[in-house]
Amino acid sequence: MNTPSPHPATPRAVLPVLLSAGLLLTACGTGEDAPQEQGGEERAAAEAVAQDPVVTTYDGGLYVLDGQTLEVVGDIPLEGFNRINPAGDERHVLVSTPEGFQVLDAVGAELTDALFPADSPGHVVRHAGRTVLFADGSGEITAFDTGALGDGLPETDVRTAEEAHHGVAVELADGETLLTLGDEEERVGAVVLDAAGEEVARSEECPGVHGESTAGGETVVIGCEDGVLIYQEGGFTKVDSPDAYGRIGNQAGSGESPIVLGDYKTDPDAELERPERIALVDTTEASLSLVDLPSSYTFRSLGRGPGGEALVLGTDGGLHVIDPEEGEVVDGIEVMDEWREPLEWQQPRPALFVRGGTAYVSDPATKQVHSLDLGSGEVTASVTLEEAPNELSGVAR
C-alpha cells in the first residue's frame, strides 16, 4: 500500500507530448420506479458547481473536482469500496455500489437517489449514444440512451444472459449487441445478437475473456489470455499473442485510430505481474505487436489522446506517449515520483483519466491529482486532497 508523503512532490513537465440465441429479452424498463422529478429548491442545490467535473474515490467517499481548476467542489461520504465510470454524457458519473449503479450528478456535486439495481455491478460501456451496464452476479445487461439520463432513470432495455459471469457488453450503432460468454467457472468468448435478439456471430476461442474497446469503424476488440477477438463487419477474427500465454485484459480504444492499446501479461502463475510491455492491436491488419516501456504499469494506466496517441502511466512516474502507427514511445511527461503497484487491486495506485487534450493523473502517495496539457506537456493544475485518491473518472465532453 502506498504511504502518503508529508512533503508532496511538485510535478515537472518533460517533453511535450450470450450465450446462445437463447439469451432472453426479459424486460423493457420505463423508469416508473425512478424518483420523482426534483422540486425547485432541490434542483437549485444541484445546479452547476463544477465545470467539466472530475471524480475520484477515496476510502469512505467521493471527491468531485472542477475539471479546470481541480478545486474540490464536493466531498460525498460513501462507505464501502466504490467504483466509478463515466455515464457518457456531460453531467453524470455512475458509481458502482453494493446495490447497483448509482447516478452521481457530477456537475451539481450531488449523489442522487437514482439507481440501476444490479447484483455485483461491473463494466460500464458507452458507445454510439448508448450506455450499457453489466451485472456480474446475475448476467443482467441494462442499456439506455445516454442522453436520456437526467432526473430519475431513463427507459431501459434489459437482457439477461443464460449464465452469470464477470462480463461486458457493448451496443453498436446498428442495434447489434456484443456480449461475452461465460459462467462463474470460466469465460470463453463472445456472441453478437441483432436488435431482435437473434444470434449474428459467435466465437469461443477467447479463454479468460475480459474487457472491451472500440476502434474506428464500429470495430470491437475483446481481450483473451492468448490474444484478442476482433469483431467487425459481422464476423469474429482471432488474433493470437506471440506468447503461449499472452493475456490482454484491459484495453483503450480511440475513434481516431484503428489500433487498440492493451496491457500484456505473460506469467499465469504470478501473484502480481508487473508488465513492461504493452500490446497494440491493428484492427485493419488483424495483427498484434508489442512495445517495450521504460517501466511497469497497472490496469488503471491506459488512455488515448485526442489524435489517437496511446498513453501509459508508468511506475517510473512518467506519462509515456506512444505513436500507435510506428509502435514507438515518442514523448513523456514526468508527473510524480516512482511508485510500486500494491498487491491488492482494490488498494490505491496512480490512475489516469483522459478527456480531450487533458490528462488527469492521481498520486495516492502525495494525495494529489494533476491535470496535464497533452499538447504542451505542461502540468496545468494540481490539488492536494485530505484523503488518498483511488479510482479516477469524470464526465464526457
Backbone hydrogen bonds in HBPLUS format (Angstrom, degrees):
<---DONOR---> <-ACCEPTOR-->    atom                        ^
c    i                          cat <-CA-CA->   ^        H-A-AA   ^      H-
h    n   atom  resd res      DA  || num        DHA   H-A  angle D-A-AA Bond
n    s   type  num  typ     dist DA aas  dist angle  dist       angle   num
A0005-SER N   A0365-ALA O   2.45 MM 360  5.72 138.5  1.61 149.4 159.9     1
A0023-LEU N   A0020-SER O   3.00 MM   3  5.89 160.9  2.03 127.9 127.9     2
A0160-THR N   A0024-LEU O   3.16 MM 136  5.77 164.3  2.19 162.5 167.4     3
A0026-THR N   A0158-VAL O   3.29 MM 132  6.20 135.6  2.50 138.5 150.5     4
A0027-ALA N   A0158-VAL O   3.39 MM 131  5.23 160.2  2.43 147.2 142.1     5
A0158-VAL N   A0027-ALA O   3.04 MM 131  5.23 163.9  2.06 153.1 150.9     6
A0029-GLY N   A0156-THR O   2.74 MM 127  4.70 111.4  2.21 126.8 142.2     7
A0156-THR N   A0029-GLY O   3.11 MM 127  4.70 148.4  2.22 105.8 115.5     8
A0034-ALA N   A0031-GLY O   3.09 MM   3  5.17 162.4  2.12 107.8 112.2     9
A0043-ARG N   A0039-GLY O   2.88 MM   4  6.03 160.3  1.92 156.8 163.0    10
A0044-ALA N   A0040-GLY O   2.94 MM   4  6.13 148.7  2.04 146.2 154.8    11
A0045-ALA N   A0041-GLU O   3.26 MM   4  6.56 146.6  2.37 142.0 149.5    12
A0046-ALA N   A0043-ARG O   2.96 MM   3  5.02 135.7  2.16  97.1 110.3    13
A0047-GLU N   A0044-ALA O   3.26 MM   3  5.25 167.0  2.27 105.2 107.0    14
A0049-VAL N   A0107-VAL O   2.86 MM  58  5.94 173.9  1.86 153.4 153.0    15
A0050-ALA N   A0107-VAL O   3.11 MM  57  4.91 137.8  2.30 141.8 146.7    16
A0067-GLY N   A0051-GLN O   2.80 MM  16  5.82 141.0  1.95 156.7 169.6    17
A0395-VAL N   A0053-PRO O   3.31 MM 342  6.20 159.5  2.35 159.9 160.3    18
A0054-VAL N   A0065-LEU O   2.91 MM  11  5.08 159.4  1.95 143.4 150.1    19
A0065-LEU N   A0054-VAL O   2.71 MM  11  5.08 178.7  1.71 168.3 167.9    20
A0055-VAL N   A0393-SER O   2.84 MM 338  5.25 164.0  1.87 126.1 131.7    21
A0393-SER N   A0055-VAL O   2.82 MM 338  5.25 159.9  1.85 161.2 165.8    22
A0056-THR N   A0063-TYR O   3.03 MM   7  5.35 159.3  2.08 149.2 155.7    23
A0063-TYR N   A0056-THR O   2.83 MM   7  5.35 170.6  1.84 166.3 169.5    24
A0057-THR N   A0391-GLU O   3.00 MM 334  5.26 148.2  2.10 132.7 142.3    25
A0390-ASN N   A0057-THR O   2.74 MM 333  5.27 145.6  1.86 150.0 151.4    26
A0058-TYR N   A0061-GLY O   2.91 MM   3  5.37 151.4  1.99 150.3 145.3    27
A0060-GLY N   A0058-TYR O   2.74 MM   2  5.76 103.2  2.34 121.1 105.5    28
A0061-GLY N   A0058-TYR O   3.08 MM   3  5.37 168.4  2.09 130.7 126.9    29
A0078-LEU N   A0060-GLY O   2.87 MM  18  5.24 168.0  1.89 113.7 117.8    30
A0062-LEU N   A0076-ILE O   2.82 MM  14  5.04 147.1  1.92 137.1 148.2    31
A0076-ILE N   A0062-LEU O   2.79 MM  14  5.04 160.7  1.82 156.2 159.3    32
A0064-VAL N   A0074-GLY O   2.80 MM  10  4.78 163.0  1.82 141.6 143.8    33
A0073-VAL N   A0064-VAL O   2.86 MM   9  5.72 155.3  1.92 156.3 164.5    34
A0074-GLY N   A0064-VAL O   3.25 MM  10  4.78 134.5  2.47 141.9 136.9    35
A0066-ASP N   A0071-GLU O   2.89 MM   5  5.34 157.4  1.94 148.7 155.3    36
A0070-LEU N   A0066-ASP O   2.68 MM   4  4.75 144.5  1.80 140.8 149.9    37
A0083-ARG N   A0096-SER O   3.35 MM  13  4.96 159.1  2.39 130.0 134.6    38
A0096-SER N   A0083-ARG O   2.67 MM  13  4.96 160.7  1.71 144.9 151.3    39
A0085-ASN N   A0094-LEU O   2.97 MM   9  5.29 144.9  2.10 146.2 156.5    40
A0094-LEU N   A0085-ASN O   2.80 MM   9  5.29 161.3  1.84 168.2 168.6    41
A0087-ALA N   A0092-HIS O   3.30 MM   5  5.55 163.8  2.33 129.9 126.4    42
A0396-ALA N   A0089-ASP O   2.83 MM 307  5.25 153.9  1.89 160.6 152.3    43
A0106-ALA N   A0091-ARG O   2.94 MM  15  5.77 128.8  2.21 151.0 165.6    44
A0093-VAL N   A0104-LEU O   3.00 MM  11  5.13 155.0  2.06 144.1 151.9    45
A0104-LEU N   A0093-VAL O   2.81 MM  11  5.13 163.3  1.83 170.0 172.6    46
A0095-VAL N   A0102-GLN O   2.77 MM   7  5.03 173.7  1.78 155.2 157.3    47
A0102-GLN N   A0095-VAL O   2.78 MM   7  5.03 164.6  1.80 153.7 148.8    48
A0097-THR N   A0100-GLY O   2.86 MM   3  5.32 171.7  1.87 165.7 163.5    49
A0100-GLY N   A0097-THR O   3.14 MM   3  5.32 139.8  2.31 105.5 116.2    50
A0118-ALA N   A0099-GLU O   3.15 MM  19  6.18 164.2  2.18 128.6 130.6    51
A0101-PHE N   A0116-PHE O   2.91 MM  15  4.99 156.1  1.97 148.9 145.9    52
A0116-PHE N   A0101-PHE O   2.84 MM  15  4.99 171.9  1.84 144.7 146.4    53
A0103-VAL N   A0114-ALA O   2.99 MM  11  5.57 169.5  2.01 158.4 158.9    54
A0112-THR N   A0103-VAL O   3.02 MM   9  5.77 145.5  2.14 156.6 165.7    55
A0105-ASP N   A0110-GLU O   2.80 MM   5  5.15 152.7  1.87 169.7 162.1    56
A0109-ALA N   A0105-ASP O   2.81 MM   4  5.78 104.4  2.39 132.9 152.7    57
A0110-GLU N   A0105-ASP O   2.94 MM   5  5.15 164.4  1.96 143.2 147.5    58
A0137-GLY N   A0119-ASP O   2.76 MM  18  4.76 143.3  1.89 145.2 143.8    59
A0136-ASP N   A0120-SER O   2.86 MM  16  5.31 137.9  2.04 156.8 148.2    60
A0122-GLY N   A0134-PHE O   2.83 MM  12  5.46 151.0  1.91 161.5 168.0    61
A0134-PHE N   A0123-HIS O   3.09 MM  11  5.49 147.8  2.20 163.1 166.0    62
A0125-VAL N   A0132-VAL O   2.96 MM   7  5.20 164.1  1.98 150.1 155.4    63
A0132-VAL N   A0125-VAL O   2.83 MM   7  5.20 161.9  1.86 153.1 159.4    64
A0127-HIS N   A0130-ARG O   2.94 MM   3  5.47 164.8  1.97 158.7 163.8    65
A0130-ARG N   A0127-HIS O   2.90 MM   3  5.47 157.6  1.95 121.3 128.7    66
A0146-THR N   A0129-GLY O   3.01 MM  17  5.47 159.6  2.05 126.7 132.2    67
A0131-THR N   A0144-PHE O   2.94 MM  13  5.57 166.7  1.96 164.4 168.5    68
A0144-PHE N   A0131-THR O   3.02 MM  13  5.57 148.4  2.12 148.7 158.7    69
A0133-LEU N   A0142-THR O   2.74 MM   9  5.05 163.5  1.77 150.7 156.4    70
A0142-THR N   A0133-LEU O   2.95 MM   9  5.05 155.1  2.02 140.0 147.6    71
A0135-ALA N   A0140-GLU O   2.94 MM   5  5.25 162.0  1.97 157.8 162.8    72
A0139-GLY N   A0135-ALA O   2.80 MM   4  5.42 147.8  1.90 157.6 165.7    73
A0161-ALA N   A0139-GLY O   2.98 MM  22  4.99 172.7  1.99 129.2 131.5    74
A0141-ILE N   A0159-ARG O   2.67 MM  18  5.09 169.5  1.68 162.6 164.0    75
A0159-ARG N   A0141-ILE O   2.86 MM  18  5.09 160.1  1.90 148.0 154.1    76
A0143-ALA N   A0157-ASP O   2.85 MM  14  5.17 160.5  1.89 149.5 156.2    77
A0157-ASP N   A0143-ALA O   2.84 MM  14  5.17 159.7  1.89 149.5 156.5    78
A0148-ALA N   A0145-ASP O   2.97 MM   3  5.41 156.6  2.03 114.0 121.6    79
A0149-LEU N   A0146-THR O   3.31 MM   3  5.92 170.8  2.32 118.1 120.3    80
A0180-THR N   A0168-VAL O   3.14 MM  12  5.87 148.6  2.25 160.5 169.9    81
A0170-VAL N   A0178-LEU O   2.85 MM   8  5.36 153.0  1.93 152.2 161.1    82
A0178-LEU N   A0170-VAL O   2.89 MM   8  5.36 161.5  1.93 164.3 163.2    83
A0172-LEU N   A0176-GLU O   2.78 MM   4  5.31 165.2  1.80 159.2 164.3    84
A0175-GLY N   A0172-LEU O   3.02 MM   3  5.48 162.2  2.05 119.5 122.0    85
A0177-THR N   A0193-LEU O   2.80 MM  16  5.24 157.4  1.85 150.9 158.6    86
A0193-LEU N   A0177-THR O   2.89 MM  16  5.24 161.7  1.92 146.4 150.4    87
A0179-LEU N   A0191-VAL O   2.97 MM  12  5.65 163.1  2.00 164.8 170.3    88
A0191-VAL N   A0179-LEU O   2.90 MM  12  5.65 158.2  1.94 162.7 168.9    89
A0181-LEU N   A0189-GLY O   2.71 MM   8  4.99 159.2  1.75 128.3 126.6    90
A0188-VAL N   A0181-LEU O   2.98 MM   7  5.71 145.3  2.10 131.3 142.3    91
A0183-ASP N   A0186-GLU O   2.78 MM   3  5.56 158.0  1.83 158.1 165.4    92
A0208-GLY N   A0187-ARG O   2.83 MM  21  4.96 134.1  2.04 159.1 149.9    93
A0206-CYS N   A0188-VAL O   2.91 MM  18  5.11 151.9  1.99 155.0 145.7    94
A0190-ALA N   A0203-SER O   2.93 MM  13  5.61 148.4  2.03 154.1 164.4    95
A0203-SER N   A0190-ALA O   2.97 MM  13  5.61 157.9  2.02 169.7 170.3    96
A0192-VAL N   A0201-ALA O   2.87 MM   9  5.18 158.2  1.91 151.6 149.8    97
A0200-VAL N   A0192-VAL O   2.69 MM   8  5.37 175.2  1.70 156.7 155.9    98
A0194-ASP N   A0198-GLU O   2.77 MM   4  5.38 156.4  1.83 148.9 155.0    99
A0197-GLY N   A0194-ASP O   2.87 MM   3  5.24 163.8  1.89 117.4 122.5   100
A0225-GLU N   A0207-PRO O   2.84 MM  18  5.67 152.6  1.91 160.4 165.9   101
A0210-HIS N   A0223-GLY O   2.99 MM  13  5.21 153.6  2.06 131.7 137.4   102
A0213-SER N   A0221-VAL O   3.01 MM   8  5.31 137.1  2.20 146.2 155.6   103
A0221-VAL N   A0213-SER O   2.77 MM   8  5.31 164.6  1.79 163.3 167.3   104
A0215-ALA N   A0219-THR O   2.83 MM   4  5.23 155.7  1.89 145.5 153.4   105
A0216-GLY N   A0257-SER O   3.24 MM  41  5.70 172.5  2.25 131.3 133.1   106
A0220-VAL N   A0231-TYR O   3.04 MM  11  5.14 164.9  2.06 147.1 151.2   107
A0231-TYR N   A0220-VAL O   2.82 MM  11  5.14 165.7  1.84 153.6 158.3   108
A0222-ILE N   A0229-LEU O   2.88 MM   7  5.08 159.7  1.92 149.3 155.7   109
A0229-LEU N   A0222-ILE O   2.88 MM   7  5.08 156.4  1.93 145.7 153.6   110
A0224-CYS N   A0227-GLY O   2.88 MM   3  5.09 141.6  2.03 158.1 145.6   111
A0248-ILE N   A0224-CYS O   2.93 MM  24  5.62 166.6  1.95 162.9 164.1   112
A0246-GLY N   A0225-GLU O   3.00 MM  21  5.67 132.4  2.23 138.1 146.3   113
A0241-SER N   A0226-ASP O   2.89 MM  15  5.27 151.2  1.97 119.2 118.8   114
A0228-VAL N   A0239-VAL O   2.93 MM  11  5.36 156.5  1.99 151.0 158.8   115
A0239-VAL N   A0228-VAL O   2.94 MM  11  5.36 172.9  1.95 158.5 160.1   116
A0230-ILE N   A0237-THR O   2.81 MM   7  5.08 162.2  1.84 150.3 156.5   117
A0237-THR N   A0230-ILE O   2.80 MM   7  5.08 142.8  1.93 143.2 155.1   118
A0232-GLN N   A0235-GLY O   3.11 MM   3  5.73 160.6  2.15 161.1 161.0   119
A0235-GLY N   A0232-GLN O   3.23 MM   3  5.73 163.6  2.25 116.6 121.2   120
A0247-ARG N   A0265-LYS O   2.74 MM  18  5.03 141.6  1.89 157.5 157.2   121
A0265-LYS N   A0247-ARG O   3.00 MM  18  5.03 152.2  2.08 136.0 144.9   122
A0263-ASP N   A0250-ASN O   3.04 MM  13  5.79 151.6  2.12 158.9 166.5   123
A0252-ALA N   A0261-LEU O   2.75 MM   9  5.13 148.4  1.84 146.8 153.6   124
A0261-LEU N   A0252-ALA O   3.03 MM   9  5.13 167.2  2.05 151.4 147.5   125
A0257-SER N   A0254-SER O   3.20 MM   3  5.44 167.4  2.22 111.4 113.5   126
A0283-THR N   A0258-PRO O   3.04 MM  25  5.60 164.1  2.07 148.6 150.2   127
A0260-VAL N   A0281-VAL O   2.89 MM  21  5.03 156.5  1.94 140.0 143.8   128
A0281-VAL N   A0260-VAL O   2.85 MM  21  5.03 168.7  1.86 150.7 154.2   129
A0262-GLY N   A0279-ALA O   2.85 MM  17  4.91 154.8  1.91 148.8 148.0   130
A0279-ALA N   A0262-GLY O   2.81 MM  17  4.91 173.0  1.81 147.8 149.2   131
A0270-ALA N   A0267-ASP O   3.43 MM   3  5.56 168.3  2.45 106.9 110.3   132
A0293-LEU N   A0276-GLU O   2.86 MM  17  5.38 158.5  1.91 160.9 155.0   133
A0278-ILE N   A0291-VAL O   3.00 MM  13  5.41 154.1  2.07 146.0 152.8   134
A0291-VAL N   A0278-ILE O   2.94 MM  13  5.41 154.2  2.01 150.6 157.2   135
A0280-LEU N   A0289-SER O   2.82 MM   9  5.31 159.8  1.86 157.1 160.6   136
A0289-SER N   A0280-LEU O   2.99 MM   9  5.31 161.1  2.03 146.4 152.3   137
A0282-ASP N   A0287-SER O   2.88 MM   5  5.25 149.0  1.97 145.7 154.6   138
A0286-ALA N   A0282-ASP O   2.79 MM   4  5.56 119.2  2.16 139.0 156.0   139
A0287-SER N   A0282-ASP O   3.16 MM   5  5.25 152.9  2.23 137.1 144.5   140
A0315-THR N   A0296-SER O   2.87 MM  19  5.56 154.6  1.93 144.0 146.3   141
A0301-SER N   A0298-THR O   3.03 MM   3  5.30 150.5  2.12 120.9 120.3   142
A0352-LEU N   A0300-ARG O   3.01 MM  52  6.13 141.5  2.17 166.1 174.3   143
A0313-LEU N   A0301-SER O   2.93 MM  12  4.65 152.7  2.00 126.1 135.0   144
A0303-GLY N   A0311-LEU O   2.99 MM   8  4.94 140.9  2.14 146.1 143.9   145
A0311-LEU N   A0303-GLY O   2.88 MM   8  4.94 160.8  1.91 148.6 142.5   146
A0305-GLY N   A0309-GLU O   2.80 MM   4  4.96 161.3  1.83 143.1 149.6   147
A0308-GLY N   A0305-GLY O   3.05 MM   3  5.21 163.1  2.08 114.5 116.8   148
A0310-ALA N   A0322-ILE O   3.01 MM  12  4.91 156.7  2.06 155.9 152.7   149
A0322-ILE N   A0310-ALA O   2.76 MM  12  4.91 165.4  1.78 155.7 157.8   150
A0312-VAL N   A0320-HIS O   2.98 MM   8  5.14 153.9  2.05 144.0 151.7   151
A0320-HIS N   A0312-VAL O   2.78 MM   8  5.14 163.0  1.81 157.3 151.3   152
A0314-GLY N   A0318-GLY O   2.82 MM   4  5.43 168.5  1.84 173.7 169.7   153
A0317-GLY N   A0314-GLY O   3.11 MM   3  5.67 155.7  2.17 114.7 117.9   154
A0339-TRP N   A0315-THR O   2.94 MM  24  5.12 160.2  1.98 143.3 147.2   155
A0335-VAL N   A0317-GLY O   2.80 MM  18  5.62 165.5  1.82 158.7 163.0   156
A0336-MET N   A0317-GLY O   3.15 MM  19  4.64 161.3  2.19 130.3 135.0   157
A0319-LEU N   A0333-ILE O   2.77 MM  14  5.06 159.7  1.81 142.7 148.5   158
A0333-ILE N   A0319-LEU O   2.99 MM  14  5.06 146.0  2.11 129.2 140.0   159
A0321-VAL N   A0331-ASP O   2.96 MM  10  4.96 179.1  1.96 134.1 133.9   160
A0330-VAL N   A0321-VAL O   2.77 MM   9  5.81 152.5  1.85 154.3 163.8   161
A0331-ASP N   A0321-VAL O   3.38 MM  10  4.96 161.4  2.42 132.5 133.5   162
A0323-ASP N   A0328-GLU O   2.88 MM   5  5.52 156.4  1.93 166.7 163.4   163
A0327-GLY N   A0323-ASP O   2.71 MM   4  5.62 137.4  1.88 149.8 163.7   164
A0347-GLN N   A0344-GLU O   3.06 MM   3  5.60 154.8  2.13 114.6 122.1   165
A0362-SER N   A0351-ALA O   3.06 MM  11  5.33 155.9  2.12 143.8 150.6   166
A0353-PHE N   A0360-TYR O   2.92 MM   7  5.11 157.0  1.98 149.4 153.9   167
A0360-TYR N   A0353-PHE O   2.72 MM   7  5.11 169.1  1.74 157.6 161.4   168
A0355-ARG N   A0358-THR O   2.94 MM   3  5.50 169.9  1.95 167.7 170.5   169
A0358-THR N   A0355-ARG O   3.10 MM   3  5.50 164.1  2.12 129.0 132.8   170
A0374-LEU N   A0357-GLY O   2.96 MM  17  5.45 170.1  1.97 160.3 160.6   171
A0359-ALA N   A0372-LEU O   2.97 MM  13  5.06 160.9  2.01 143.9 149.7   172
A0372-LEU N   A0359-ALA O   2.73 MM  13  5.06 152.8  1.80 150.9 160.1   173
A0361-VAL N   A0370-HIS O   2.90 MM   9  5.25 159.8  1.94 148.3 154.7   174
A0370-HIS N   A0361-VAL O   2.79 MM   9  5.25 162.4  1.82 155.5 161.3   175
A0363-ASP N   A0368-GLN O   2.78 MM   5  5.16 159.9  1.82 158.6 154.9   176
A0366-THR N   A0363-ASP O   3.21 MM   3  5.78 137.4  2.40 114.3 123.3   177
A0367-LYS N   A0363-ASP O   2.91 MM   4  5.78 116.4  2.33 141.6 158.7   178
A0368-GLN N   A0363-ASP O   3.10 MM   5  5.16 150.6  2.19 142.4 140.1   179
A0385-LEU N   A0367-LYS O   2.67 MM  18  5.33 174.3  1.68 167.8 166.8   180
A0369-VAL N   A0383-VAL O   3.03 MM  14  5.49 144.9  2.16 147.7 157.4   181
A0383-VAL N   A0369-VAL O   2.98 MM  14  5.49 141.6  2.13 150.2 161.3   182
A0371-SER N   A0381-ALA O   2.93 MM  10  5.31 155.0  1.99 148.4 149.2   183
A0380-THR N   A0371-SER O   2.82 MM   9  5.65 144.1  1.95 142.9 154.2   184
A0373-ASP N   A0378-GLU O   2.83 MM   5  5.39 165.0  1.85 164.5 167.0   185
A0377-GLY N   A0373-ASP O   2.75 MM   4  5.44 143.4  1.88 150.3 161.5   186
